[in-house]
Amino acid sequence: MNLEVLLPFQVFADERGVSRIVAETPDGSFGLLPHRLDCVAALTPGILLYETEAAGEVYVAIDGGVLVKAGLDVFVSTRRALRGTDLRQLRDAIEREFMTVDARERDLRSVMAKLETGFLRRFAELQHD
């Protein structure tokens, strides 16, 4: 199989000769072999595993996304990804990278909601005057 892991701004991984892929969905993990039927799956944040003859097992931490299998081509689209060979180090990197960004995004969404609420309140006051 051919695997492409796509980020919003670049191609994170482009692997040929992938013999198997294991991904996590909201319903649990599932595996892909070369002759599996075509499919589309929503992915949860977690570990994507793929295996090639040259590299062996490779682990990629992804921040959710979508997997599309069409023929021998598999595309994974995600916002963020980290590659690693040691699951323990990869888990630590996930906590450092993804959790920090998620906290910043939550804070930003909170500030934006307050700004929008203030704007709407002032706009409503202008309507009444």
C-alpha positions in Angstrom: 0.0 0.0 0.0 0.9 3.6 -0.3 0.4 5.8 2.8 0.3 9.6 2.9 -0.1 11.5 6.1 -1.2 15.0 5.3 -1.0 18.0 7.6 -2.7 21.3 6.7 0.7 22.8 5.6 2.8 19.8 4.4 3.0 16.1 3.6 4.2 14.6 6.9 4.8 11.1 5.6 4.8 9.5 2.1 5.5 5.8 2.4 5.5 3.1 -0.3 5.4 -0.6 0.3 3.3 -0.4 3.5 2.2 -3.9 4.5 -0.3 -3.0 7.2 -1.8 0.0 9.0 -3.5 0.1 12.4 -5.6 3.2 13.2 -7.9 4.2 16.1 -11.5 5.3 15.5 -14.3 6.2 18.0 -15.4 2.6 17.7 -12.0 1.1 18.5 -8.9 0.1 16.5 -8.9 -1.5 13.1 -6.3 -2.8 10.7 -5.8 -2.3 7.0 -4.2 -4.8 4.8 -3.6 -4.2 1.0 -6.7 -6.0 -0.2 -9.2 -4.7 2.2 -12.2 -3.0 0.7 -12.1 0.8 0.2 -13.3 2.8 3.2 -13.4 6.1 5.0 -13.0 6.4 8.8 -12.9 9.3 11.3 -9.9 8.9 13.5 -9.5 9.8 17.1 -6.4 11.3 18.7 -4.0 8.4 19.2 -1.4 6.3 17.6 -1.3 5.3 14.0 0.9 2.3 13.3 2.2 1.3 9.9 4.7 -1.3 8.9 7.1 -1.4 6.0 9.8 -4.0 5.1 12.5 -1.3 5.2 11.6 0.5 8.4 9.6 -2.1 10.4 6.9 -0.7 12.6 6.6 3.0 12.7 4.4 4.9 15.2 2.8 8.2 14.4 0.8 10.2 17.0 -2.0 12.0 15.4 -4.5 14.5 16.6 -7.6 12.9 15.2 -8.5 13.3 11.5 -9.8 11.3 8.6 -8.5 8.1 6.9 -9.4 7.3 3.3 -8.5 4.0 1.6 -8.9 3.9 -2.2 -7.3 0.9 -3.9 -3.8 0.6 -2.6 -3.6 4.3 -1.6 -4.3 5.3 2.0 -4.5 9.0 3.0 -4.6 10.2 6.5 -5.5 13.9 7.0 -4.8 15.3 10.5 -4.0 18.7 12.1 -0.8 17.5 14.0 1.4 14.5 13.9 4.6 13.3 15.6 6.7 10.3 14.6 8.5 7.9 16.9 9.8 4.4 17.5 9.5 4.3 21.3 5.9 4.5 22.5 6.9 5.8 25.9 8.8 8.8 24.4 6.1 9.4 21.9 3.5 9.5 24.7 5.6 12.1 26.6 6.0 14.1 23.4 2.2 14.0 22.8 1.5 15.3 26.3 4.0 18.1 25.8 3.0 19.1 22.3 -0.7 18.4 21.9 -1.8 19.2 25.4 -0.1 22.5 25.4 -1.6 23.5 22.1 -5.0 22.3 23.2 -4.9 24.5 26.3 -3.9 27.5 24.2 -6.7 26.9 21.8 -9.2 26.6 24.6 -8.0 29.9 26.1 -8.2 31.5 22.6 -11.8 30.2 22.1 -12.8 31.5 25.5 -11.5 35.0 24.7 -13.1 35.0 21.3 -16.5 34.0 22.8 -16.2 36.9 25.3 -15.4 39.3 22.5 -18.3 38.1 20.4 -20.7 38.3 23.4 -19.6 41.8 24.2 -20.0 42.9 20.5 -23.5 41.4 20.3 -24.6 43.0 23.6 -23.4 46.5 22.4 -25.0 46.0 19.0 -28.3 45.1 20.7 -28.0 48.3 22.8 -27.6 50.3 19.7 -30.7 48.7 18.2 -32.8 49.8 21.2 -31.5 53.5 21.2 
